[in-house]
Amino acid sequence: TFPERDDGKLFNTCLAYGTDGKLLAKHRKVHLFDIDIPGKITFKESDALAPGNSLTTFTM
């Protein structure tokens, strides 16, 4: 995955390539990891990234 900037937002993006090197699909992570355990850990991926808005499927 890599950070992808689009329209002023930053997405966690993954690209899928076929064996011929052609781009098959681009997926933006939909469910961002946010956790808050009082007194232990707080991590909010959503503080830095925007969620994607669709699921991604492709045929290999």
PQR file with spaces between the fields and no chain letter, atoms N, CA, C, O and H, PARSE charges and radii, in Angstrom:
ATOM       1  N    THR     1       0.843   -1.180    0.000 -0.4000 1.5000
ATOM       2  CA   THR     1       0.000    0.000    0.000 -0.0000 2.0000
ATOM       3  C    THR     1       0.884    1.236    0.000  0.5500 1.7000
ATOM       4  O    THR     1       2.072    1.188    0.316 -0.5500 1.4000
ATOM       5  N    PHE     2       0.253    2.346   -0.367 -0.4000 1.5000
ATOM       6  CA   PHE     2       0.971    3.612   -0.373 -0.0000 2.0000
ATOM       7  C    PHE     2      -0.020    4.746   -0.132  0.5500 1.7000
ATOM       8  O    PHE     2      -1.209    4.594   -0.412 -0.5500 1.4000
ATOM       9  H    PHE     2      -0.712    2.385   -0.624  0.4000 1.0000
ATOM      10  N    PRO     3       0.456    5.891    0.386 -0.5600 1.5000
ATOM      11  CA   PRO     3      -0.424    7.036    0.556  0.2800 2.0000
ATOM      12  C    PRO     3      -0.666    7.697   -0.798  0.5500 1.7000
ATOM      13  O    PRO     3       0.276    8.013   -1.526 -0.5500 1.4000
ATOM      14  N    GLU     4      -1.931    7.900   -1.122 -0.4000 1.5000
ATOM      15  CA   GLU     4      -2.302    8.515   -2.398 -0.0000 2.0000
ATOM      16  C    GLU     4      -3.092    9.786   -2.117  0.5500 1.7000
ATOM      17  O    GLU     4      -4.109    9.752   -1.423 -0.5500 1.4000
ATOM      18  H    GLU     4      -2.696    7.644   -0.531  0.4000 1.0000
ATOM      19  N    ARG     5      -2.625   10.901   -2.655 -0.4000 1.5000
ATOM      20  CA   ARG     5      -3.334   12.165   -2.480 -0.0000 2.0000
ATOM      21  C    ARG     5      -4.258   12.382   -3.676  0.5500 1.7000
ATOM      22  O    ARG     5      -3.848   12.255   -4.830 -0.5500 1.4000
ATOM      23  H    ARG     5      -1.799   10.928   -3.218  0.4000 1.0000
ATOM      24  N    ASP     6      -5.515   12.712   -3.375 -0.4000 1.5000
ATOM      25  CA   ASP     6      -6.500   12.977   -4.421 -0.0000 2.0000
ATOM      26  C    ASP     6      -7.517   13.966   -3.883  0.5500 1.7000
ATOM      27  O    ASP     6      -8.095   13.748   -2.818 -0.5500 1.4000
ATOM      28  H    ASP     6      -5.849   12.814   -2.438  0.4000 1.0000
ATOM      29  N    ASP     7      -7.735   15.032   -4.599 -0.4000 1.5000
ATOM      30  CA   ASP     7      -8.730   16.046   -4.243 -0.0000 2.0000
ATOM      31  C    ASP     7      -8.527   16.558   -2.814  0.5500 1.7000
ATOM      32  O    ASP     7      -9.492   16.778   -2.082 -0.5500 1.4000
ATOM      33  H    ASP     7      -7.266   15.209   -5.464  0.4000 1.0000
ATOM      34  N    GLY     8      -7.264   16.743   -2.427 -0.4000 1.5000
ATOM      35  CA   GLY     8      -6.949   17.282   -1.116 -0.0000 2.0000
ATOM      36  C    GLY     8      -7.048   16.292    0.029  0.5500 1.7000
ATOM      37  O    GLY     8      -6.877   16.671    1.188 -0.5500 1.4000
ATOM      38  H    GLY     8      -6.480   16.564   -3.022  0.4000 1.0000
ATOM      39  N    LYS     9      -7.322   15.029   -0.272 -0.4000 1.5000
ATOM      40  CA   LYS     9      -7.423   13.996    0.762 -0.0000 2.0000
ATOM      41  C    LYS     9      -6.320   12.967    0.564  0.5500 1.7000
ATOM      42  O    LYS     9      -5.795   12.810   -0.538 -0.5500 1.4000
ATOM      43  H    LYS     9      -7.462   14.721   -1.213  0.4000 1.0000
ATOM      44  N    LEU    10      -5.974   12.271    1.633 -0.4000 1.5000
ATOM      45  CA   LEU    10      -4.955   11.232    1.592 -0.0000 2.0000
ATOM      46  C    LEU    10      -5.622    9.886    1.858  0.5500 1.7000
ATOM      47  O    LEU    10      -6.338    9.727    2.847 -0.5500 1.4000
ATOM      48  H    LEU    10      -6.400   12.398    2.529  0.4000 1.0000
ATOM      49  N    PHE    11      -5.382    8.917    0.970 -0.4000 1.5000
ATOM      50  CA   PHE    11      -5.987    7.589    1.061 -0.0000 2.0000
ATOM      51  C    PHE    11      -4.898    6.532    1.206  0.5500 1.7000
ATOM      52  O    PHE    11      -3.780    6.718    0.725 -0.5500 1.4000
ATOM      53  H    PHE    11      -4.801    9.047    0.167  0.4000 1.0000
ATOM      54  N    ASN    12      -5.221    5.423    1.867 -0.4000 1.5000
ATOM      55  CA   ASN    12      -4.353    4.249    1.924 -0.0000 2.0000
ATOM      56  C    ASN    12      -4.745    3.402    0.715  0.5500 1.7000
ATOM      57  O    ASN    12      -5.809    2.783    0.717 -0.5500 1.4000
ATOM      58  H    ASN    12      -6.129    5.272    2.257  0.4000 1.0000
ATOM      59  N    THR    13      -3.909    3.367   -0.305 -0.4000 1.5000
ATOM      60  CA   THR    13      -4.255    2.772   -1.596 -0.0000 2.0000
ATOM      61  C    THR    13      -3.380    1.564   -1.904  0.5500 1.7000
ATOM      62  O    THR    13      -2.191    1.536   -1.586 -0.5500 1.4000
ATOM      63  H    THR    13      -3.045    3.870   -0.306  0.4000 1.0000
ATOM      64  N    CYS    14      -3.993    0.575   -2.528 -0.4000 1.5000
ATOM      65  CA   CYS    14      -3.293   -0.638   -2.943 -0.0000 2.0000
ATOM      66  C    CYS    14      -3.581   -0.874   -4.426  0.5500 1.7000
ATOM      67  O    CYS    14      -4.726   -0.768   -4.864 -0.5500 1.4000
ATOM      68  H    CYS    14      -4.958    0.597   -2.787  0.4000 1.0000
ATOM      69  N    LEU    15      -2.555   -1.191   -5.183 -0.4000 1.5000
ATOM      70  CA   LEU    15      -2.708   -1.493   -6.601 -0.0000 2.0000
ATOM      71  C    LEU    15      -2.511   -2.983   -6.829  0.5500 1.7000
ATOM      72  O    LEU    15      -1.662   -3.609   -6.194 -0.5500 1.4000
ATOM      73  H    LEU    15      -1.624   -1.278   -4.827  0.4000 1.0000
ATOM      74  N    ALA    16      -3.298   -3.548   -7.738 -0.4000 1.5000
ATOM      75  CA   ALA    16      -3.154   -4.964   -8.103 -0.0000 2.0000
ATOM      76  C    ALA    16      -2.789   -5.035   -9.581  0.5500 1.7000
ATOM      77  O    ALA    16      -3.451   -4.434  -10.427 -0.5500 1.4000
ATOM      78  H    ALA    16      -3.988   -3.039   -8.253  0.4000 1.0000
ATOM      79  N    TYR    17      -1.722   -5.781   -9.877 -0.4000 1.5000
ATOM      80  CA   TYR    17      -1.246   -5.923  -11.249 -0.0000 2.0000
ATOM      81  C    TYR    17      -1.359   -7.370  -11.695  0.5500 1.7000
ATOM      82  O    TYR    17      -1.203   -8.291  -10.892 -0.5500 1.4000
ATOM      83  H    TYR    17      -1.184   -6.269   -9.189  0.4000 1.0000
ATOM      84  N    GLY    18      -1.632   -7.567  -12.982 -0.4000 1.5000
ATOM      85  CA   GLY    18      -1.658   -8.901  -13.560 -0.0000 2.0000
ATOM      86  C    GLY    18      -0.252   -9.375  -13.883  0.5500 1.7000
ATOM      87  O    GLY    18       0.711   -8.618  -13.767 -0.5500 1.4000
ATOM      88  H    GLY    18      -1.759   -6.820  -13.634  0.4000 1.0000
ATOM      89  N    THR    19      -0.140  -10.630  -14.289 -0.4000 1.5000
ATOM      90  CA   THR    19       1.169  -11.192  -14.630 -0.0000 2.0000
ATOM      91  C    THR    19       1.792  -10.507  -15.841  0.5500 1.7000
ATOM      92  O    THR    19       3.002  -10.593  -16.055 -0.5500 1.4000
ATOM      93  H    THR    19      -0.922  -11.246  -14.383  0.4000 1.0000
ATOM      94  N    ASP    20       0.960   -9.826  -16.633 -0.4000 1.5000
ATOM      95  CA   ASP    20       1.465   -9.095  -17.795 -0.0000 2.0000
ATOM      96  C    ASP    20       1.897   -7.674  -17.446  0.5500 1.7000
ATOM      97  O    ASP    20       2.333   -6.921  -18.317 -0.5500 1.4000
ATOM      98  H    ASP    20      -0.022   -9.757  -16.459  0.4000 1.0000
ATOM      99  N    GLY    21       1.773   -7.309  -16.166 -0.4000 1.5000
ATOM     100  CA   GLY    21       2.192   -5.988  -15.720 -0.0000 2.0000
ATOM     101  C    GLY    21       1.131   -4.912  -15.831  0.5500 1.7000
ATOM     102  O    GLY    21       1.369   -3.767  -15.447 -0.5500 1.4000
ATOM     103  H    GLY    21       1.418   -7.920  -15.458  0.4000 1.0000
ATOM     104  N    LYS    22      -0.037   -5.262  -16.350 -0.4000 1.5000
ATOM     105  CA   LYS    22      -1.111   -4.279  -16.492 -0.0000 2.0000
ATOM     106  C    LYS    22      -1.851   -4.101  -15.168  0.5500 1.7000
ATOM     107  O    LYS    22      -2.050   -5.052  -14.411 -0.5500 1.4000
ATOM     108  H    LYS    22      -0.230   -6.193  -16.662  0.4000 1.0000
ATOM     109  N    LEU    23      -2.249   -2.859  -14.912 -0.4000 1.5000
ATOM     110  CA   LEU    23      -3.000   -2.542  -13.708 -0.0000 2.0000
ATOM     111  C    LEU    23      -4.383   -3.180  -13.783  0.5500 1.7000
ATOM     112  O    LEU    23      -5.135   -2.929  -14.724 -0.5500 1.4000
ATOM     113  H    LEU    23      -2.087   -2.087  -15.527  0.4000 1.0000
ATOM     114  N    LEU    24      -4.719   -4.004  -12.791 -0.4000 1.5000
ATOM     115  CA   LEU    24      -6.022   -4.663  -12.751 -0.0000 2.0000
ATOM     116  C    LEU    24      -7.028   -3.894  -11.906  0.5500 1.7000
ATOM     117  O    LEU    24      -8.212   -3.830  -12.239 -0.5500 1.4000
ATOM     118  H    LEU    24      -4.108   -4.208  -12.026  0.4000 1.0000
ATOM     119  N    ALA    25      -6.549   -3.309  -10.808 -0.4000 1.5000
ATOM     120  CA   ALA    25      -7.470   -2.624   -9.907 -0.0000 2.0000
ATOM     121  C    ALA    25      -6.715   -1.694   -8.972  0.5500 1.7000
ATOM     122  O    ALA    25      -5.523   -1.860   -8.710 -0.5500 1.4000
ATOM     123  H    ALA    25      -5.588   -3.361  -10.537  0.4000 1.0000
ATOM     124  N    LYS    26      -7.458   -0.706   -8.479 -0.4000 1.5000
ATOM     125  CA   LYS    26      -6.947    0.199   -7.453 -0.0000 2.0000
ATOM     126  C    LYS    26      -7.970    0.204   -6.323  0.5500 1.7000
ATOM     127  O    LYS    26      -9.156    0.451   -6.542 -0.5500 1.4000
ATOM     128  H    LYS    26      -8.426   -0.571   -8.692  0.4000 1.0000
ATOM     129  N    HIS    27      -7.492   -0.072   -5.115 -0.4000 1.5000
ATOM     130  CA   HIS    27      -8.392   -0.119   -3.962 -0.0000 2.0000
ATOM     131  C    HIS    27      -7.956    0.897   -2.922  0.5500 1.7000
ATOM     132  O    HIS    27      -6.776    0.994   -2.583 -0.5500 1.4000
ATOM     133  H    HIS    27      -6.529   -0.273   -4.938  0.4000 1.0000
ATOM     134  N    ARG    28      -8.924    1.651   -2.420 -0.4000 1.5000
ATOM     135  CA   ARG    28      -8.683    2.567   -1.308 -0.0000 2.0000
ATOM     136  C    ARG    28      -9.313    1.962   -0.063  0.5500 1.7000
ATOM     137  O    ARG    28     -10.496    1.625   -0.053 -0.5500 1.4000
ATOM     138  H    ARG    28      -9.882    1.572   -2.695  0.4000 1.0000
ATOM     139  N    LYS    29      -8.514    1.830    0.979 -0.4000 1.5000
ATOM     140  CA   LYS    29      -8.978    1.195    2.212 -0.0000 2.0000
ATOM     141  C    LYS    29     -10.250    1.879    2.713  0.5500 1.7000
ATOM     142  O    LYS    29     -10.293    3.098    2.878 -0.5500 1.4000
ATOM     143  H    LYS    29      -7.552    2.104    0.970  0.4000 1.0000
ATOM     144  N    VAL    30     -11.277    1.073    2.950 -0.4000 1.5000
ATOM     145  CA   VAL    30     -12.587    1.588    3.348 -0.0000 2.0000
ATOM     146  C    VAL    30     -12.698    1.704    4.870  0.5500 1.7000
ATOM     147  O    VAL    30     -13.159    2.723    5.383 -0.5500 1.4000
ATOM     148  H    VAL    30     -11.242    0.082    2.816  0.4000 1.0000
ATOM     149  N    HIS    31     -12.279    0.666    5.588 -0.4000 1.5000
ATOM     150  CA   HIS    31     -12.408    0.642    7.048 -0.0000 2.0000
ATOM     151  C    HIS    31     -11.067    1.007    7.678  0.5500 1.7000
ATOM     152  O    HIS    31     -10.141    0.196    7.719 -0.5500 1.4000
ATOM     153  H    HIS    31     -11.904   -0.162    5.171  0.4000 1.0000
ATOM     154  N    LEU    32     -10.982    2.230    8.161 -0.4000 1.5000
ATOM     155  CA   LEU    32      -9.741    2.699    8.772 -0.0000 2.0000
ATOM     156  C    LEU    32      -9.635    2.195   10.210  0.5500 1.7000
ATOM     157  O    LEU    32     -10.648    1.999   10.880 -0.5500 1.4000
ATOM     158  H    LEU    32     -11.734    2.889    8.128  0.4000 1.0000
ATOM     159  N    PHE    33      -8.414    1.988   10.676 -0.4000 1.5000
ATOM     160  CA   PHE    33      -8.149    1.430   11.997 -0.0000 2.0000
ATOM     161  C    PHE    33      -8.086    2.543   13.032  0.5500 1.7000
ATOM     162  O    PHE    33      -7.137    3.327   13.059 -0.5500 1.4000
ATOM     163  H    PHE    33      -7.591    2.147   10.132  0.4000 1.0000
ATOM     164  N    ASP    34      -9.096    2.604   13.876 -0.4000 1.5000
ATOM     165  CA   ASP    34      -9.124    3.535   15.002 -0.0000 2.0000
ATOM     166  C    ASP    34      -9.307    2.719   16.272  0.5500 1.7000
ATOM     167  O    ASP    34     -10.190    1.865   16.340 -0.5500 1.4000
ATOM     168  H    ASP    34      -9.867    1.968   13.854  0.4000 1.0000
ATOM     169  N    ILE    35      -8.484    2.976   17.274 -0.4000 1.5000
ATOM     170  CA   ILE    35      -8.602    2.252   18.542 -0.0000 2.0000
ATOM     171  C    ILE    35      -8.315    3.218   19.685  0.5500 1.7000
ATOM     172  O    ILE    35      -7.421    4.060   19.593 -0.5500 1.4000
ATOM     173  H    ILE    35      -7.766    3.671   17.219  0.4000 1.0000
ATOM     174  N    ASP    36      -9.076    3.088   20.749 -0.4000 1.5000
ATOM     175  CA   ASP    36      -8.858    3.887   21.950 -0.0000 2.0000
ATOM     176  C    ASP    36      -9.101    2.999   23.166  0.5500 1.7000
ATOM     177  O    ASP    36     -10.244    2.719   23.528 -0.5500 1.4000
ATOM     178  H    ASP    36      -9.802    2.405   20.823  0.4000 1.0000
ATOM     179  N    ILE    37      -8.019    2.567   23.785 -0.4000 1.5000
ATOM     180  CA   ILE    37      -8.093    1.785   25.015 -0.0000 2.0000
ATOM     181  C    ILE    37      -7.577    2.704   26.117  0.5500 1.7000
ATOM     182  O    ILE    37      -6.372    2.927   26.230 -0.5500 1.4000
ATOM     183  H    ILE    37      -7.090    2.795   23.491  0.4000 1.0000
ATOM     184  N    PRO    38      -8.490    3.238   26.931 -0.5600 1.5000
ATOM     185  CA   PRO    38      -8.095    4.210   27.954  0.2800 2.0000
ATOM     186  C    PRO    38      -6.931    3.711   28.816  0.5500 1.7000
ATOM     187  O    PRO    38      -6.938    2.589   29.323 -0.5500 1.4000
ATOM     188  N    GLY    39      -5.943    4.578   28.959 -0.4000 1.5000
ATOM     189  CA   GLY    39      -4.780    4.266   29.769 -0.0000 2.0000
ATOM     190  C    GLY    39      -3.761    3.366   29.096  0.5500 1.7000
ATOM     191  O    GLY    39      -2.716    3.076   29.678 -0.5500 1.4000
ATOM     192  H    GLY    39      -5.938    5.489   28.547  0.4000 1.0000
ATOM     193  N    LYS    40      -4.047    2.916   27.873 -0.4000 1.5000
ATOM     194  CA   LYS    40      -3.127    1.996   27.194 -0.0000 2.0000
ATOM     195  C    LYS    40      -2.668    2.541   25.843  0.5500 1.7000
ATOM     196  O    LYS    40      -1.488    2.842   25.664 -0.5500 1.4000
ATOM     197  H    LYS    40      -4.895    3.152   27.400  0.4000 1.0000
ATOM     198  N    ILE    41      -3.595    2.667   24.894 -0.4000 1.5000
ATOM     199  CA   ILE    41      -3.200    3.084   23.545 -0.0000 2.0000
ATOM     200  C    ILE    41      -4.354    3.799   22.844  0.5500 1.7000
ATOM     201  O    ILE    41      -5.522    3.442   22.999 -0.5500 1.4000
ATOM     202  H    ILE    41      -4.554    2.422   25.040  0.4000 1.0000
ATOM     203  N    THR    42      -3.997    4.793   22.088 -0.4000 1.5000
ATOM     204  CA   THR    42      -4.940    5.455   21.189 -0.0000 2.0000
ATOM     205  C    THR    42      -4.248    5.592   19.846  0.5500 1.7000
ATOM     206  O    THR    42      -3.151    6.143   19.751 -0.5500 1.4000
ATOM     207  H    THR    42      -3.049    5.083   21.962  0.4000 1.0000
ATOM     208  N    PHE    43      -4.892    5.093   18.824 -0.4000 1.5000
ATOM     209  CA   PHE    43      -4.359    5.199   17.465 -0.0000 2.0000
ATOM     210  C    PHE    43      -5.534    5.418   16.533  0.5500 1.7000
ATOM     211  O    PHE    43      -6.469    4.618   16.502 -0.5500 1.4000
ATOM     212  H    PHE    43      -5.784    4.646   18.901  0.4000 1.0000
ATOM     213  N    LYS    44      -5.485    6.499   15.774 -0.4000 1.5000
ATOM     214  CA   LYS    44      -6.585    6.814   14.870 -0.0000 2.0000
ATOM     215  C    LYS    44      -6.049    7.060   13.468  0.5500 1.7000
ATOM     216  O    LYS    44      -5.562    8.143   13.145 -0.5500 1.4000
ATOM     217  H    LYS    44      -4.725    7.149   15.799  0.4000 1.0000
ATOM     218  N    GLU    45      -6.152    6.026   12.651 -0.4000 1.5000
ATOM     219  CA   GLU    45      -5.739    6.142   11.257 -0.0000 2.0000
ATOM     220  C    GLU    45      -6.531    7.255   10.568  0.5500 1.7000
ATOM     221  O    GLU    45      -6.040    7.908    9.647 -0.5500 1.4000
ATOM     222  H    GLU    45      -6.547    5.146   12.914  0.4000 1.0000
ATOM     223  N    SER    46      -7.766    7.457   11.032 -0.4000 1.5000
ATOM     224  CA   SER    46      -8.637    8.462   10.424 -0.0000 2.0000
ATOM     225  C    SER    46      -8.174    9.893   10.700  0.5500 1.7000
ATOM     226  O    SER    46      -8.680   10.829   10.082 -0.5500 1.4000
ATOM     227  H    SER    46      -8.166    6.927   11.780  0.4000 1.0000
ATOM     228  N    ASP    47      -7.220   10.079   11.619 -0.4000 1.5000
ATOM     229  CA   ASP    47      -6.664   11.417   11.833 -0.0000 2.0000
ATOM     230  C    ASP    47      -5.848   11.879   10.631  0.5500 1.7000
ATOM     231  O    ASP    47      -5.731   13.080   10.386 -0.5500 1.4000
ATOM     232  H    ASP    47      -6.809    9.318   12.121  0.4000 1.0000
ATOM     233  N    ALA    48      -5.284   10.935    9.878 -0.4000 1.5000
ATOM     234  CA   ALA    48      -4.412   11.283    8.756 -0.0000 2.0000
ATOM     235  C    ALA    48      -4.972   10.874    7.399  0.5500 1.7000
ATOM     236  O    ALA    48      -4.609   11.459    6.378 -0.5500 1.4000
ATOM     237  H    ALA    48      -5.379    9.959   10.076  0.4000 1.0000
ATOM     238  N    LEU    49      -5.857    9.870    7.377 -0.4000 1.5000
ATOM     239  CA   LEU    49      -6.330    9.316    6.108 -0.0000 2.0000
ATOM     240  C    LEU    49      -7.840    9.432    5.967  0.5500 1.7000
ATOM     241  O    LEU    49      -8.573    9.452    6.956 -0.5500 1.4000
ATOM     242  H    LEU    49      -6.152    9.395    8.206  0.4000 1.0000
ATOM     243  N    ALA    50      -8.290    9.507    4.725 -0.4000 1.5000
ATOM     244  CA   ALA    50      -9.720    9.486    4.418 -0.0000 2.0000
ATOM     245  C    ALA    50     -10.090    8.067    3.985  0.5500 1.7000
ATOM     246  O    ALA    50      -9.275    7.383    3.366 -0.5500 1.4000
ATOM     247  H    ALA    50      -7.694    9.491    3.922  0.4000 1.0000
ATOM     248  N    PRO    51     -11.302    7.616    4.301 -0.5600 1.5000
ATOM     249  CA   PRO    51     -11.695    6.273    3.868  0.2800 2.0000
ATOM     250  C    PRO    51     -12.089    6.258    2.394  0.5500 1.7000
ATOM     251  O    PRO    51     -12.596    7.246    1.864 -0.5500 1.4000
ATOM     252  N    GLY    52     -11.849    5.127    1.744 -0.4000 1.5000
ATOM     253  CA   GLY    52     -12.381    4.934    0.401 -0.0000 2.0000
ATOM     254  C    GLY    52     -13.893    4.786    0.498  0.5500 1.7000
ATOM     255  O    GLY    52     -14.441    4.700    1.597 -0.5500 1.4000
ATOM     256  H    GLY    52     -11.437    4.325    2.175  0.4000 1.0000
ATOM     257  N    ASN    53     -14.570    4.755   -0.652 -0.4000 1.5000
ATOM     258  CA   ASN    53     -16.028    4.693   -0.598 -0.0000 2.0000
ATOM     259  C    ASN    53     -16.629    3.515   -1.356  0.5500 1.7000
ATOM     260  O    ASN    53     -17.834    3.489   -1.602 -0.5500 1.4000
ATOM     261  H    ASN    53     -14.124    4.825   -1.545  0.4000 1.0000
ATOM     262  N    SER    54     -15.802    2.542   -1.729 -0.4000 1.5000
ATOM     263  CA   SER    54     -16.357    1.393   -2.447 -0.0000 2.0000
ATOM     264  C    SER    54     -15.472    0.163   -2.263  0.5500 1.7000
ATOM     265  O    SER    54     -14.278    0.268   -1.979 -0.5500 1.4000
ATOM     266  H    SER    54     -14.822    2.563   -1.530  0.4000 1.0000
ATOM     267  N    LEU    55     -16.089   -1.001   -2.431 -0.4000 1.5000
ATOM     268  CA   LEU    55     -15.341   -2.250   -2.422 -0.0000 2.0000
ATOM     269  C    LEU    55     -14.720   -2.455   -3.795  0.5500 1.7000
ATOM     270  O    LEU    55     -15.199   -1.898   -4.782 -0.5500 1.4000
ATOM     271  H    LEU    55     -17.059   -1.087   -2.661  0.4000 1.0000
ATOM     272  N    THR    56     -13.669   -3.243   -3.864 -0.4000 1.5000
ATOM     273  CA   THR    56     -12.965   -3.458   -5.124 -0.0000 2.0000
ATOM     274  C    THR    56     -12.910   -4.946   -5.430  0.5500 1.7000
ATOM     275  O    THR    56     -12.525   -5.750   -4.581 -0.5500 1.4000
ATOM     276  H    THR    56     -13.280   -3.695   -3.061  0.4000 1.0000
ATOM     277  N    THR    57     -13.294   -5.305   -6.640 -0.4000 1.5000
ATOM     278  CA   THR    57     -13.140   -6.682   -7.109 -0.0000 2.0000
ATOM     279  C    THR    57     -12.466   -6.654   -8.470  0.5500 1.7000
ATOM     280  O    THR    57     -12.562   -5.673   -9.207 -0.5500 1.4000
ATOM     281  H    THR    57     -13.607   -4.652   -7.330  0.4000 1.0000
ATOM     282  N    PHE    58     -11.782   -7.748   -8.792 -0.4000 1.5000
ATOM     283  CA   PHE    58     -11.153   -7.850  -10.106 -0.0000 2.0000
ATOM     284  C    PHE    58     -10.914   -9.306  -10.428  0.5500 1.7000
ATOM     285  O    PHE    58     -10.865  -10.151   -9.534 -0.5500 1.4000
ATOM     286  H    PHE    58     -11.704   -8.545   -8.193  0.4000 1.0000
ATOM     287  N    THR    59     -10.765   -9.600  -11.708 -0.4000 1.5000
ATOM     288  CA   THR    59     -10.504  -10.950  -12.173 -0.0000 2.0000
ATOM     289  C    THR    59      -9.041  -11.067  -12.551  0.5500 1.7000
ATOM     290  O    THR    59      -8.494  -10.205  -13.238 -0.5500 1.4000
ATOM     291  H    THR    59     -10.805   -8.914  -12.435  0.4000 1.0000
ATOM     292  N    MET    60      -8.407  -12.153  -12.092 -0.4000 1.5000
ATOM     293  CA   MET    60      -7.000  -12.366  -12.421 -0.0000 2.0000
ATOM     294  C    MET    60      -6.881  -13.286  -13.608  0.5500 1.7000
ATOM     295  O    MET    60      -5.772  -13.591  -14.044 -0.5500 1.4000
ATOM     296  H    MET    60      -8.852  -12.854  -11.534  0.4000 1.0000
